[in-house]
């Protein structure tokens, strides 16, 4: 199901009649940057500050609250260097096992927050800004919601998970696949939110990718 239109960006009539829900943000920022020579992605410089600050701010500015950050590699250094005031954090001791373990830690941390849904984003995608997050937030339709940003019709990040789905998503999150297997099994239920006109879904994975940072 596609969810597009000019009013999505402006906050106009596209959201009329949409149920109100508390949509939290979850930033997965635990990776060790193996292909970057062991440089944790959360600490990469972007616009003069650690990348984790930028990524958390995108969730906040896109309408998510509260915003929770899962740290892992060099967690103490991240907390020391990055200004994370206004966010909650947890540390995934098993971050080396992949994104799935961080997703489980984050969903568990938000379980008592009263959130009706969560928008999950990755720290290494600085081309995705608040406009894309806001569109995905606007796709919330209830605690069973399932939505994701799309780029040229292809599903990507960020993704929205209604709270009723968190337990099953956590149970299926393994390795670096995160929620991929769950989303594949429930593809028919996903609202795709086209964001290709307001965001770029590249990853910062290799030394060559560092040129995309500002």
N, C-alpha and C positions, 0 to 999 in steps of 0.2 A: 504494500500500500504506500503510495507516494504522498508526501506532505510538503507542498511547496507553495510559493506565492509571495507577492510583494508584501502583503500584510504580515507575513511571518517575521520579516525583518523589522517592521516598524512598530510591532506590538498592536496592530489594528484589529480588525474584526475576525481574523483567523482564529483567535482564541475564544471567541464568543461562545458561551455555553459549555466551555471546557471545565471539568471538575477542578476545583482548587485542591492542590496537594502540596505538601512540604517535600520539595525535591532537594536531597542532599547532593553534595559533590564528593567524589572519591578519586584522588590522584594517586596513581601507582608510580612510585619514584624510588624503587628499591634496587634497581639494576646496577651492576658493577661495571658496565661498559667494557666487557671483555674484548670486543672488536675495536675498542678505542684505546687499547693498551692498559686497561684497568682503571680508566678515569670514570668515576661514578657519574652518570648522566645528570643527576640532581645538582651537581656542582659545576657543570659546564657554564661558562660565562655567556650571558645573553643580555644585551642592552645594559651592560655594566653590572649585572647582578647574577646570582646563581639561577640557573634555569628553573629550578623548583619554585622559586618565587613567582616567576612569570606564569608558569603553568597553574599554580594554585589561584593566582589572581584572575586568570581566564575563567575558571569555574565560578568564582565569586561574582565577577562582573557579568557573567552570563545568567545569573539568577539563582545559583545553587546556594543552599545554606542548611545546615552547617557544611563546611568543607573539611574533609578528613584526608590526611596525607599518610601513605604507607612508605616508610623509609626502610633501608636495608643496608646496602654497602655504605661504609663510612658514615653511618647515621650520626655519630657524635660530631663529626666535622660538618655535616649538613646543618645540624641544629646550631652549631657555633657560628657558621658563616652566613646562613640564610635568615632573613627576618620572616619568621612564621607566626608572628603574633596574629591572633584572630582565627587561627586554624587549630585543629587538634591533630595529633600525630600518634602513630604507633610504629613499632619496629618489627619487621618480619625477620626472625632469626634464621629462617630457612630461605632467604631471598635467592640464594644460588640455585634453588630447585626450579626457579622460573616464576613467570607472572601469575600462574594459577595459585600459588601459595600466598602471594601478596593480595590477590583478589579475595581469598578466603579471610585473611586477616582484616582487610578493610570492611568487608560486609559484617563480620562479627563485631567490629568496633562500632558500627552504625546501628546495630540491632536494637539498641535501647534509646536511639535518638528521637524516635517518634516520626521519622521520615516515612513518607508514603512511597518514595521511589528514590533512586540514586542515578546520577549521571557519572559514568566512569570514564576517565581520560588517562592518557599516558604522558609522562614527563617529557618524552623525547619527540613530541610533535608540535614544535613552536609555530608551525604554519596554521594551526587551528586556533582561532581566537574566540572571543566572547560571543560574536554574532552567531557562530555555528552552535555553541553551547545553548544559547537562548532558543534557537530553533528546535533543538532536541528537547529542551525543557518544555517547550510549548506542545510537544507531542504527548505529554502526560494525559492519560484518560482514566486512570484509576490504578489501584494497587496491583493489578494484573498486567499493567502496561509493559510493552516491549518495543523499543524503538532504537534506531541507530542513524547516525549521519551517513549520507551516501555521497559519493563523488562520481559523477557521470553514471549514476545508477548502481554503482558498486558499493556494497556495505563497508563502512569503516568506523572510525572513532570520531567523537565520543558515542557511547551507547547508554541508553536509559533502561533500567531494570526496575519494574514495580516491586514493592516489598514482598508481595505474595510469592514472588519467584526467587527470592534470595537464597533460601535454603537449598533448593534444587540446583541453582547455579553454583553455589559453593561446593556442593557434593560432586559436581562434575568437573570442577576446575582443577586441572592437573598440568604440570610442566609449564611450558611456555605457551600453551594453547589458551589459557584464560577461560573465557566463556565461549570460545569458538564452537566447541562441540555442542553445547546447549543451544546456541543460536542456530546452528545448522539443523538440529532436530526440530526447532520451533520456527523455522523460516517463514511459514505461512502467517504467523502471528506478529511478525515484525513490521512496524511502521517505518518505512525508509524516508528520511528527511534529507532532501537534496541540499547540499552545502557547497557544492563545487564552485559556486559563484562568489562565496565569501571566505573560503578557506582552502588550504593545500594540505593534503594528508601525507606529507613525507615524514620519514623517521630520521633521527640522527643516530646512525648505527656505525659508521665507519669514519676514519680520518677525513676522507673526501667530503663527507656530509657536513663537517664542521664549518665549511664555507657558508652554509645557510644560516648560521647564527650571526647575530648583529652585535 
